[in-house]
Amino acid sequence: MIITLAMAIPALLLQAAPSATDAAAAPQSDSQATQASASAEAESAPATKVADASVPITDKSHPDYVRCRSERVIGSLAKRTKTCKTNREWEEVARVGNRGARDIVESQQVGMNGQ
């Protein structure tokens, strides 16, 4: 009979793995029980944090609150597009637009030095 590596590895893993009855029959010390309960609490803690993250933001001044604006499409009398961004993103859009307008105005000004 020829034994291949693919057949030998699962057999070795089955021999090395403790059975469920061995784990239940073995008495646990207090430190092992404390470690087991601490690891169970640690595993459940991220689940509650994920649930908290899925709560919608109701404060309209919060930077991550999503606002939607309806804007007219150029060339159409009735068509509109809906754009949704966070407050932080809307502030950045306003900042970039104001900076561009300021640059245009400043470039058109004639100063004392004959520009």
N, CA, C and O atoms as a printed pandas DataFrame, in Angstrom:
     atom_number atom_name residue_name chain_id  residue_number  x_coord  y_coord  z_coord
0              1         N          MET        A               1    0.845   -1.170    0.000
1              2        CA          MET        A               1    0.000    0.000    0.000
2              3         C          MET        A               1    0.889    1.232    0.000
3              4         O          MET        A               1    1.865    1.303    0.747
4              5         N          ILE        A               2    0.546    2.204   -0.845
5              6        CA          ILE        A               2    1.316    3.436   -0.941
6              7         C          ILE        A               2    0.548    4.536   -0.211
7              8         O          ILE        A               2   -0.632    4.768   -0.477
8              9         N          ILE        A               3    1.238    5.211    0.716
9             10        CA          ILE        A               3    0.637    6.311    1.467
10            11         C          ILE        A               3    1.223    7.610    0.930
11            12         O          ILE        A               3    2.438    7.802    0.901
12            13         N          THR        A               4    0.337    8.484    0.511
13            14        CA          THR        A               4    0.806    9.760   -0.001
14            15         C          THR        A               4    0.766   10.805    1.115
15            16         O          THR        A               4    0.162   10.593    2.167
16            17         N          LEU        A               5    1.413   11.920    0.862
17            18        CA          LEU        A               5    1.453   12.999    1.841
18            19         C          LEU        A               5    0.057   13.561    2.081
19            20         O          LEU        A               5   -0.267   13.955    3.202
20            21         N          ALA        A               6   -0.757   13.601    1.059
21            22        CA          ALA        A               6   -2.119   14.110    1.190
22            23         C          ALA        A               6   -2.959   13.234    2.110
23            24         O          ALA        A               6   -3.876   13.728    2.766
24            25         N          MET        A               7   -2.660   11.949    2.164
25            26        CA          MET        A               7   -3.403   11.046    3.041
26            27         C          MET        A               7   -2.834   11.073    4.450
27            28         O          MET        A               7   -3.582   10.888    5.410
28            29         N          ALA        A               8   -1.547   11.295    4.605
29            30        CA          ALA        A               8   -0.906   11.220    5.912
30            31         C          ALA        A               8   -1.195   12.444    6.771
31            32         O          ALA        A               8   -1.364   12.302    7.982
32            33         N          ILE        A               9   -1.257   13.642    6.192
33            34        CA          ILE        A               9   -1.440   14.859    6.986
34            35         C          ILE        A               9   -2.787   14.876    7.705
35            36         O          ILE        A               9   -2.807   15.156    8.904
36            37         N          PRO        A              10   -3.915   14.593    7.046
37            38        CA          PRO        A              10   -5.182   14.580    7.795
38            39         C          PRO        A              10   -5.193   13.542    8.916
39            40         O          PRO        A              10   -5.784   13.777    9.970
40            41         N          ALA        A              11   -4.552   12.409    8.701
41            42        CA          ALA        A              11   -4.510   11.380    9.738
42            43         C          ALA        A              11   -3.716   11.870   10.941
43            44         O          ALA        A              11   -4.101   11.615   12.082
44            45         N          LEU        A              12   -2.612   12.569   10.699
45            46        CA          LEU        A              12   -1.820   13.115   11.800
46            47         C          LEU        A              12   -2.580   14.208   12.544
47            48         O          LEU        A              12   -2.496   14.298   13.769
48            49         N          LEU        A              13   -3.310   15.024   11.823
49            50        CA          LEU        A              13   -4.077   16.086   12.464
50            51         C          LEU        A              13   -5.186   15.520   13.327
51            52         O          LEU        A              13   -5.464   16.060   14.398
52            53         N          LEU        A              14   -5.821   14.455   12.894
53            54        CA          LEU        A              14   -6.879   13.844   13.684
54            55         C          LEU        A              14   -6.326   13.233   14.966
55            56         O          LEU        A              14   -7.000   13.265   15.996
56            57         N          GLN        A              15   -5.131   12.685   14.928
57            58        CA          GLN        A              15   -4.517   12.103   16.113
58            59         C          GLN        A              15   -4.096   13.184   17.088
59            60         O          GLN        A              15   -4.176   12.977   18.299
60            61         N          ALA        A              16   -3.646   14.341   16.596
61            62        CA          ALA        A              16   -3.138   15.392   17.466
62            63         C          ALA        A              16   -4.254   16.225   18.079
63            64         O          ALA        A              16   -4.061   16.785   19.159
64            65         N          ALA        A              17   -5.410   16.329   17.439
65            66        CA          ALA        A              17   -6.495   17.166   17.945
66            67         C          ALA        A              17   -7.181   16.487   19.111
67            68         O          ALA        A              17   -7.522   15.308   19.017
68            69         N          PRO        A              18   -7.399   17.216   20.233
69            70        CA          PRO        A              18   -8.123   16.625   21.365
70            71         C          PRO        A              18   -9.603   16.545   21.037
71            72         O          PRO        A              18  -10.147   17.418   20.360
72            73         N          SER        A              19  -10.237   15.518   21.509
73            74        CA          SER        A              19  -11.665   15.362   21.244
74            75         C          SER        A              19  -12.465   16.225   22.207
75            76         O          SER        A              19  -11.929   16.696   23.210
76            77         N          ALA        A              20  -13.727   16.435   21.915
77            78        CA          ALA        A              20  -14.588   17.278   22.742
78            79         C          ALA        A              20  -14.815   16.638   24.103
79            80         O          ALA        A              20  -14.954   17.350   25.098
80            81         N          THR        A              21  -14.856   15.307   24.170
81            82        CA          THR        A              21  -15.083   14.637   25.447
82            83         C          THR        A              21  -13.867   14.769   26.342
83            84         O          THR        A              21  -14.009   14.851   27.562
84            85         N          ASP        A              22  -12.639   14.793   25.748
85            86        CA          ASP        A              22  -11.426   14.981   26.545
86            87         C          ASP        A              22  -11.406   16.376   27.157
87            88         O          ASP        A              22  -11.001   16.536   28.308
88            89         N          ALA        A              23  -11.829   17.373   26.416
89            90        CA          ALA        A              23  -11.823   18.743   26.917
90            91         C          ALA        A              23  -12.864   18.923   28.005
91            92         O          ALA        A              23  -12.629   19.659   28.964
92            93         N          ALA        A              24  -14.024   18.259   27.876
93            94        CA          ALA        A              24  -15.073   18.390   28.880
94            95         C          ALA        A              24  -14.708   17.626   30.144
95            96         O          ALA        A              24  -15.067   18.046   31.244
96            97         N          ALA        A              25  -14.008   16.522   30.006
97            98        CA          ALA        A              25  -13.658   15.703   31.158
98            99         C          ALA        A              25  -12.512   16.300   31.956
99           100         O          ALA        A              25  -12.425   16.068   33.162
100          101         N          ALA        A              26  -11.641   17.053   31.330
101          102        CA          ALA        A              26  -10.497   17.619   32.027
102          103         C          ALA        A              26  -10.956   18.751   32.945
103          104         O          ALA        A              26  -11.662   19.651   32.491
104          105         N          PRO        A              27  -10.576   18.728   34.218
105          106        CA          PRO        A              27  -10.982   19.792   35.132
106          107         C          PRO        A              27  -10.211   21.075   34.811
107          108         O          PRO        A              27   -9.030   21.030   34.466
108          109         N          GLN        A              28  -10.891   22.212   34.930
109          110        CA          GLN        A              28  -10.256   23.501   34.673
110          111         C          GLN        A              28   -9.894   24.145   36.004
111          112         O          GLN        A              28  -10.654   24.086   36.970
112          113         N          SER        A              29   -8.733   24.752   36.033
113          114        CA          SER        A              29   -8.349   25.495   37.219
114          115         C          SER        A              29   -9.035   26.851   37.185
115          116         O          SER        A              29   -9.626   27.222   36.171
116          117         N          ASP        A              30   -8.964   27.599   38.289
117          118        CA          ASP        A              30   -9.599   28.910   38.363
118          119         C          ASP        A              30   -8.988   29.878   37.352
119          120         O          ASP        A              30   -9.704   30.676   36.748
120          121         N          SER        A              31   -7.660   29.812   37.164
121          122        CA          SER        A              31   -7.017   30.738   36.224
122          123         C          SER        A              31   -7.434   30.436   34.789
123          124         O          SER        A              31   -7.599   31.353   33.985
124          125         N          GLN        A              32   -7.606   29.149   34.464
125          126        CA          GLN        A              32   -8.045   28.793   33.123
126          127         C          GLN        A              32   -9.480   29.254   32.892
127          128         O          GLN        A              32   -9.813   29.726   31.805
128          129         N          ALA        A              33  -10.322   29.120   33.898
129          130        CA          ALA        A              33  -11.710   29.551   33.768
130          131         C          ALA        A              33  -11.782   31.070   33.624
131          132         O          ALA        A              33  -12.593   31.577   32.849
132          133         N          THR        A              34  -10.944   31.798   34.360
133          134        CA          THR        A              34  -10.918   33.261   34.262
134          135         C          THR        A              34  -10.444   33.696   32.890
135          136         O          THR        A              34  -10.988   34.632   32.304
136          137         N          GLN        A              35   -9.410   33.004   32.369
137          138        CA          GLN        A              35   -8.909   33.342   31.047
138          139         C          GLN        A              35   -9.970   33.061   29.982
139          140         O          GLN        A              35  -10.115   33.835   29.036
140          141         N          ALA        A              36  -10.698   31.980   30.126
141          142        CA          ALA        A              36  -11.732   31.629   29.163
142          143         C          ALA        A              36  -12.849   32.661   29.178
143          144         O          ALA        A              36  -13.336   33.057   28.119
144          145         N          SER        A              37  -13.269   33.110   30.381
145          146        CA          SER        A              37  -14.340   34.101   30.442
146          147         C          SER        A              37  -13.858   35.456   29.938
147          148         O          SER        A              37  -14.628   36.197   29.327
148          149         N          ALA        A              38  -12.571   35.794   30.190
149          150        CA          ALA        A              38  -12.023   37.060   29.696
150          151         C          ALA        A              38  -11.939   37.056   28.175
151          152         O          ALA        A              38  -12.217   38.070   27.535
152          153         N          SER        A              39  -11.559   35.927   27.597
153          154        CA          SER        A              39  -11.477   35.867   26.135
154          155         C          SER        A              39  -12.870   35.918   25.523
155          156         O          SER        A              39  -13.050   36.482   24.444
156          157         N          ALA        A              40  -13.861   35.336   26.199
157          158        CA          ALA        A              40  -15.232   35.400   25.694
158          159         C          ALA        A              40  -15.747   36.835   25.737
159          160         O          ALA        A              40  -16.446   37.269   24.822
160          161         N          GLU        A              41  -15.402   37.586   26.808
161          162        CA          GLU        A              41  -15.812   38.991   26.899
162          163         C          GLU        A              41  -15.110   39.822   25.837
163          164         O          GLU        A              41  -15.716   40.717   25.249
164          165         N          ALA        A              42  -13.835   39.533   25.585
165          166        CA          ALA        A              42  -13.076   40.283   24.581
166          167         C          ALA        A              42  -13.648   40.052   23.188
167          168         O          ALA        A              42  -13.655   40.961   22.358
168          169         N          GLU        A              43  -14.129   38.831   22.931
169          170        CA          GLU        A              43  -14.715   38.541   21.632
170          171         C          GLU        A              43  -16.057   39.240   21.467
171          172         O          GLU        A              43  -16.405   39.635   20.354
172          173         N          SER        A              44  -16.831   39.405   22.561
173          174        CA          SER        A              44  -18.128   40.048   22.447
174          175         C          SER        A              44  -18.016   41.565   22.446
175          176         O          SER        A              44  -18.936   42.232   21.972
176          177         N          ALA        A              45  -16.930   42.142   22.955
177          178        CA          ALA        A              45  -16.773   43.595   23.013
178          179         C          ALA        A              45  -16.751   44.234   21.631
179          180         O          ALA        A              45  -17.428   45.247   21.451
180          181         N          PRO        A              46  -16.018   43.717   20.633
181          182        CA          PRO        A              46  -16.051   44.356   19.326
182          183         C          PRO        A              46  -17.436   44.331   18.686
183          184         O          PRO        A              46  -17.764   45.219   17.900
184          185         N          ALA        A              47  -18.244   43.342   19.004
185          186        CA          ALA        A              47  -19.577   43.273   18.425
186          187         C          ALA        A              47  -20.425   44.453   18.875
187          188         O          ALA        A              47  -21.198   44.998   18.088
188          189         N          THR        A              48  -20.282   44.858   20.156
189          190        CA          THR        A              48  -21.041   46.013   20.629
190          191         C          THR        A              48  -20.512   47.285   20.020
191          192         O          THR        A              48  -21.295   48.194   19.744
192          193         N          LYS        A              49  -19.208   47.391   19.795
193          194        CA          LYS        A              49  -18.651   48.591   19.181
194          195         C          LYS        A              49  -19.135   48.727   17.740
195          196         O          LYS        A              49  -19.367   49.840   17.268
196          197         N          VAL        A              50  -19.288   47.611   17.045
197          198        CA          VAL        A              50  -19.781   47.648   15.677
198          199         C          VAL        A              50  -21.233   48.104   15.672
199          200         O          VAL        A              50  -21.646   48.861   14.793
200          201         N          ALA        A              51  -22.011   47.644   16.652
201          202        CA          ALA        A              51  -23.404   48.052   16.732
202          203         C          ALA        A              51  -23.511   49.544   16.993
203          204         O          ALA        A              51  -24.403   50.196   16.449
204          205         N          ASP        A              52  -22.613   50.110   17.823
205          206        CA          ASP        A              52  -22.621   51.538   18.095
206          207         C          ASP        A              52  -22.266   52.329   16.847
207          208         O          ASP        A              52  -22.791   53.423   16.644
208          209         N          ALA        A              53  -21.385   51.798   16.007
209          210        CA          ALA        A              53  -20.963   52.500   14.797
210          211         C          ALA        A              53  -22.086   52.552   13.765
211          212         O          ALA        A              53  -22.076   53.431   12.903
212          213         N          SER        A              54  -23.044   51.645   13.826
213          214        CA          SER        A              54  -24.123   51.624   12.848
214          215         C          SER        A              54  -25.265   52.557   13.235
215          216         O          SER        A              54  -26.229   52.687   12.481
216          217         N          VAL        A              55  -25.179   53.212   14.399
217          218        CA          VAL        A              55  -26.211   54.157   14.807
218          219         C          VAL        A              55  -26.087   55.413   13.952
219          220         O          VAL        A              55  -24.997   55.978   13.857
220          221         N          PRO        A              56  -27.165   55.864   13.331
221          222        CA          PRO        A              56  -27.068   57.051   12.474
222          223         C          PRO        A              56  -26.796   58.313   13.285
223          224         O          PRO        A              56  -27.206   58.424   14.441
224          225         N          ILE        A              57  -26.103   59.258   12.664
225          226        CA          ILE        A              57  -25.770   60.520   13.321
226          227         C          ILE        A              57  -26.955   61.458   13.140
227          228         O          ILE        A              57  -27.385   61.711   12.015
228          229         N          THR        A              58  -27.488   61.976   14.254
229          230        CA          THR        A              58  -28.654   62.856   14.174
230          231         C          THR        A              58  -28.288   64.321   14.378
231          232         O          THR        A              58  -29.095   65.198   14.070
232          233         N          ASP        A              59  -27.092   64.610   14.890
233          234        CA          ASP        A              59  -26.652   65.980   15.104
234          235         C          ASP        A              59  -26.259   66.591   13.759
235          236         O          ASP        A              59  -25.274   66.167   13.154
236          237         N          LYS        A              60  -27.020   67.585   13.285
237          238        CA          LYS        A              60  -26.787   68.145   11.953
238          239         C          LYS        A              60  -25.503   68.945   11.854
239          240         O          LYS        A              60  -25.054   69.231   10.743
240          241         N          SER        A              61  -24.891   69.317   12.973
241          242        CA          SER        A              61  -23.635   70.059   12.927
242          243         C          SER        A              61  -22.413   69.135   13.026
243          244         O          SER        A              61  -21.278   69.608   12.977
244          245         N          HIS        A              62  -22.637   67.828   13.166
245          246        CA          HIS        A              62  -21.542   66.850   13.260
246          247         C          HIS        A              62  -20.808   66.784   11.914
247          248         O          HIS        A              62  -21.460   66.802   10.870
248          249         N          PRO        A              63  -19.468   66.708   11.909
249          250        CA          PRO        A              63  -18.711   66.673   10.644
250          251         C          PRO        A              63  -19.032   65.483    9.747
251          252         O          PRO        A              63  -18.846   65.570    8.533
252          253         N          ASP        A              64  -19.508   64.376   10.308
253          254        CA          ASP        A              64  -19.805   63.188    9.515
254          255         C          ASP        A              64  -21.288   63.052    9.159
255          256         O          ASP        A              64  -21.696   62.041    8.587
256          257         N          TYR        A              65  -22.089   64.056    9.491
257          258        CA          TYR        A              65  -23.504   64.039    9.133
258          259         C          TYR        A              65  -23.625   64.226    7.620
259          260         O          TYR        A              65  -22.993   65.121    7.059
260          261         N          VAL        A              66  -24.420   63.402    6.961
261          262        CA          VAL        A              66  -24.550   63.446    5.501
262          263         C          VAL        A              66  -25.708   64.362    5.122
263          264         O          VAL        A              66  -26.840   64.189    5.574
264          265         N          ARG        A              67  -25.388   65.341    4.280
265          266        CA          ARG        A              67  -26.395   66.266    3.748
266          267         C          ARG        A              67  -26.496   66.055    2.242
267          268         O          ARG        A              67  -25.497   65.814    1.564
268          269         N          CYS        A              68  -27.715   66.149    1.738
269          270        CA          CYS        A              68  -27.944   66.013    0.303
270          271         C          CYS        A              68  -28.474   67.325   -0.242
271          272         O          CYS        A              68  -29.308   67.982    0.381
272          273         N          ARG        A              69  -27.979   67.697   -1.414
273          274        CA          ARG        A              69  -28.421   68.911   -2.090
274          275         C          ARG        A              69  -28.907   68.533   -3.484
275          276         O          ARG        A              69  -28.343   67.665   -4.150
276          277         N          SER        A              70  -29.969   69.212   -3.902
277          278        CA          SER        A              70  -30.494   69.022   -5.245
278          279         C          SER        A              70  -30.033   70.207   -6.079
279          280         O          SER        A              70  -30.298   71.359   -5.736
280          281         N          GLU        A              71  -29.340   69.917   -7.179
281          282        CA          GLU        A              71  -28.789   70.976   -8.020
282          283         C          GLU        A              71  -29.352   70.850   -9.424
283          284         O          GLU        A              71  -29.523   69.745   -9.937
284          285         N          ARG        A              72  -29.639   71.989  -10.042
285          286        CA          ARG        A              72  -30.170   71.987  -11.395
286          287         C          ARG        A              72  -29.096   71.572  -12.395
287          288         O          ARG        A              72  -27.919   71.893  -12.234
288          289         N          VAL        A              73  -29.522   70.856  -13.423
289          290        CA          VAL        A              73  -28.631   70.447  -14.500
290          291         C          VAL        A              73  -28.619   71.563  -15.539
291          292         O          VAL        A              73  -29.675   72.029  -15.967
292          293         N          ILE        A              74  -27.436   71.987  -15.940
293          294        CA          ILE        A              74  -27.314   73.060  -16.925
294          295         C          ILE        A              74  -27.881   72.578  -18.261
295          296         O          ILE        A              74  -27.546   71.493  -18.736
296          297         N          GLY        A              75  -28.753   73.408  -18.863
297          298        CA          GLY        A              75  -29.351   73.069  -20.143
298          299         C          GLY        A              75  -30.696   72.398  -20.025
299          300         O          GLY        A              75  -31.305   72.062  -21.040
300          301         N          SER        A              76  -31.179   72.191  -18.808
301          302        CA          SER        A              76  -32.476   71.559  -18.626
302          303         C          SER        A              76  -33.301   72.404  -17.667
303          304         O          SER        A              76  -32.769   72.964  -16.708
304          305         N          LEU        A              77  -34.594   72.495  -17.926
305          306        CA          LEU        A              77  -35.469   73.283  -17.065
306          307         C          LEU        A              77  -35.990   72.466  -15.879
307          308         O          LEU        A              77  -36.327   73.034  -14.841
308          309         N          ALA        A              78  -36.056   71.163  -16.022
309          310        CA          ALA        A              78  -36.667   70.347  -14.986
310          311         C          ALA        A              78  -35.716   69.349  -14.330
311          312         O          ALA        A              78  -35.950   68.930  -13.196
312          313         N          LYS        A              79  -34.664   68.967  -15.018
313          314        CA          LYS        A              79  -33.792   67.915  -14.507
314          315         C          LYS        A              79  -32.921   68.422  -13.364
315          316         O          LYS        A              79  -32.401   69.537  -13.410
316          317         N          ARG        A              80  -32.770   67.597  -12.349
317          318        CA          ARG        A              80  -31.942   67.925  -11.179
318          319         C          ARG        A              80  -31.086   66.720  -10.823
319          320         O          ARG        A              80  -31.447   65.577  -11.104
320          321         N          THR        A              81  -29.951   66.992  -10.204
321          322        CA          THR        A              81  -29.106   65.906   -9.682
322          323         C          THR        A              81  -29.039   66.040   -8.176
323          324         O          THR        A              81  -29.054   67.146   -7.636
324          325         N          LYS        A              82  -28.965   64.925   -7.517
325          326        CA          LYS        A              82  -28.886   64.902   -6.059
326          327         C          LYS        A              82  -27.456   64.541   -5.669
327          328         O          LYS        A              82  -26.937   63.500   -6.071
328          329         N          THR        A              83  -26.821   65.415   -4.877
329          330        CA          THR        A              83  -25.451   65.205   -4.447
330          331         C          THR        A              83  -25.435   65.089   -2.927
331          332         O          THR        A              83  -25.905   65.989   -2.231
332          333         N          CYS        A              84  -24.901   63.995   -2.412
333          334        CA          CYS        A              84  -24.839   63.775   -0.968
334          335         C          CYS        A              84  -23.383   63.715   -0.525
335          336         O          CYS        A              84  -22.581   62.975   -1.093
336          337         N          LYS        A              85  -23.051   64.504    0.496
337          338        CA          LYS        A              85  -21.701   64.535    1.069
338          339         C          LYS        A              85  -21.808   64.802    2.558
339          340         O          LYS        A              85  -22.841   65.257    3.051
340          341         N          THR        A              86  -20.730   64.512    3.264
341          342        CA          THR        A              86  -20.695   64.830    4.693
342          343         C          THR        A              86  -20.469   66.326    4.863
343          344         O          THR        A              86  -20.067   67.008    3.920
344          345         N          ASN        A              87  -20.727   66.839    6.070
345          346        CA          ASN        A              87  -20.481   68.258    6.351
346          347         C          ASN        A              87  -19.020   68.613    6.088
347          348         O          ASN        A              87  -18.721   69.691    5.574
348          349         N          ARG        A              88  -18.124   67.716    6.439
349          350        CA          ARG        A              88  -16.695   67.946    6.234
350          351         C          ARG        A              88  -16.383   68.104    4.738
351          352         O          ARG        A              88  -15.611   68.981    4.350
352          353         N          GLU        A              89  -16.990   67.246    3.901
353          354        CA          GLU        A              89  -16.764   67.327    2.455
354          355         C          GLU        A              89  -17.370   68.597    1.864
355          356         O          GLU        A              89  -16.776   69.201    0.970
356          357         N          TRP        A              90  -18.572   69.024    2.359
357          358        CA          TRP        A              90  -19.179   70.262    1.869
358          359         C          TRP        A              90  -18.314   71.463    2.228
359          360         O          TRP        A              90  -18.185   72.390    1.429
360          361         N          GLU        A              91  -17.717   71.459    3.421
361          362        CA          GLU        A              91  -16.821   72.552    3.815
362          363         C          GLU        A              91  -15.614   72.621    2.878
363          364         O          GLU        A              91  -15.180   73.710    2.502
364          365         N          GLU        A              92  -15.077   71.470    2.505
365          366        CA          GLU        A              92  -13.925   71.437    1.596
366          367         C          GLU        A              92  -14.319   71.960    0.211
367          368         O          GLU        A              92  -13.543   72.684   -0.412
368          369         N          VAL        A              93  -15.505   71.609   -0.278
369          370        CA          VAL        A              93  -15.989   72.107   -1.573
370          371         C          VAL        A              93  -16.110   73.626   -1.526
371          372         O          VAL        A              93  -15.700   74.309   -2.465
372          373         N          ALA        A              94  -16.668   74.159   -0.444
373          374        CA          ALA        A              94  -16.809   75.615   -0.301
374          375         C          ALA        A              94  -15.442   76.285   -0.217
375          376         O          ALA        A              94  -15.230   77.343   -0.809
376          377         N          ARG        A              95  -14.518   75.674    0.514
377          378        CA          ARG        A              95  -13.173   76.237    0.665
378          379         C          ARG        A              95  -12.454   76.303   -0.688
379          380         O          ARG        A              95  -11.811   77.306   -0.999
380          381         N          VAL        A              96  -12.560   75.248   -1.484
381          382        CA          VAL        A              96  -11.909   75.219   -2.795
382          383         C          VAL        A              96  -12.546   76.252   -3.730
383          384         O          VAL        A              96  -11.840   76.952   -4.455
384          385         N          GLY        A              97  -13.878   76.346   -3.715
385          386        CA          GLY        A              97  -14.563   77.314   -4.563
386          387         C          GLY        A              97  -14.218   78.743   -4.184
387          388         O          GLY        A              97  -13.993   79.582   -5.056
388          389         N          ASN        A              98  -14.175   79.028   -2.878
389          390        CA          ASN        A              98  -13.822   80.378   -2.421
390          391         C          ASN        A              98  -12.382   80.719   -2.767
391          392         O          ASN        A              98  -12.076   81.853   -3.136
392          393         N          ARG        A              99  -11.506   79.743   -2.650
393          394        CA          ARG        A              99  -10.102   79.974   -2.984
394          395         C          ARG        A              99   -9.949   80.313   -4.468
395          396         O          ARG        A              99   -9.184   81.210   -4.823
396          397         N          GLY        A             100  -10.673   79.602   -5.333
397          398        CA          GLY        A             100  -10.627   79.874   -6.769
398          399         C          GLY        A             100  -11.158   81.261   -7.100
399          400         O          GLY        A             100  -10.573   81.977   -7.913
400          401         N          ALA        A             101  -12.274   81.644   -6.466
401          402        CA          ALA        A             101  -12.848   82.972   -6.706
402          403         C          ALA        A             101  -11.901   84.064   -6.217
403          404         O          ALA        A             101  -11.727   85.085   -6.882
404          405         N          ARG        A             102  -11.296   83.848   -5.063
405          406        CA          ARG        A             102  -10.341   84.826   -4.511
406          407         C          ARG        A             102   -9.134   84.988   -5.434
407          408         O          ARG        A             102   -8.654   86.103   -5.640
408          409         N          ASP        A             103   -8.649   83.891   -5.985
409          410        CA          ASP        A             103   -7.502   83.952   -6.899
410          411         C          ASP        A             103   -7.841   84.742   -8.158
411          412         O          ASP        A             103   -7.008   85.504   -8.649
412          413         N          ILE        A             104   -9.045   84.572   -8.683
413          414        CA          ILE        A             104   -9.457   85.303   -9.886
414          415         C          ILE        A             104   -9.536   86.802   -9.592
415          416         O          ILE        A             104   -9.050   87.622  -10.371
416          417         N          VAL        A             105  -10.150   87.148   -8.469
417          418        CA          VAL        A             105  -10.297   88.560   -8.119
418          419         C          VAL        A             105   -8.936   89.196   -7.887
419          420         O          VAL        A             105   -8.682   90.303   -8.361
420          421         N          GLU        A             106   -8.063   88.515   -7.169
421          422        CA          GLU        A             106   -6.743   89.072   -6.880
422          423         C          GLU        A             106   -5.903   89.205   -8.140
423          424         O          GLU        A             106   -5.093   90.127   -8.240
424          425         N          SER        A             107   -6.075   88.307   -9.106
425          426        CA          SER        A             107   -5.282   88.396  -10.334
426          427         C          SER        A             107   -5.733   89.561  -11.218
427          428         O          SER        A             107   -4.962   90.042  -12.047
428          429         N          GLN        A             108   -6.992   90.020  -11.043
429          430        CA          GLN        A             108   -7.529   91.105  -11.852
430          431         C          GLN        A             108   -7.305   92.490  -11.239
431          432         O          GLN        A             108   -7.563   93.501  -11.892
432          433         N          GLN        A             109   -6.833   92.545  -10.007
433          434        CA          GLN        A             109   -6.652   93.833   -9.339
434          435         C          GLN        A             109   -5.366   94.511   -9.827
435          436         O          GLN        A             109   -4.333   93.869  -10.015
436          437         N          VAL        A             110   -5.463   95.798  -10.021
437          438        CA          VAL        A             110   -4.300   96.588  -10.408
438          439         C          VAL        A             110   -3.779   97.265   -9.155
439          440         O          VAL        A             110   -4.530   97.935   -8.446
440          441         N          GLY        A             111   -2.517   97.094   -8.889
441          442        CA          GLY        A             111   -1.954   97.619   -7.661
442          443         C          GLY        A             111   -1.144   98.881   -7.886
443          444         O          GLY        A             111   -1.130   99.448   -8.979
444          445         N          MET        A             112   -0.475   99.306   -6.834
445          446        CA          MET        A             112    0.335  100.533   -6.846
446          447         C          MET        A             112    1.578  100.351   -7.710
447          448         O          MET        A             112    2.121  101.337   -8.208
448          449         N          ASN        A             113    2.035   99.139   -7.898
449          450        CA          ASN        A             113    3.277   98.927   -8.641
450          451         C          ASN        A             113    3.050   98.783  -10.149
451          452         O          ASN        A             113    3.941   98.293  -10.843
452          453         N          GLY        A             114    1.886   99.194  -10.684
453          454        CA          GLY        A             114    1.657   99.246  -12.111
454          455         C          GLY        A             114    1.341   97.912  -12.762
455          456         O          GLY        A             114    1.585   97.750  -13.958
456          457         N          GLN        A             115    0.829   96.992  -12.051
457          458        CA          GLN        A             115    0.509   95.693  -12.638
458          459         C          GLN        A             115   -0.672   95.759  -13.542
459          460         O          GLN        A             115   -1.068   94.744  -14.115
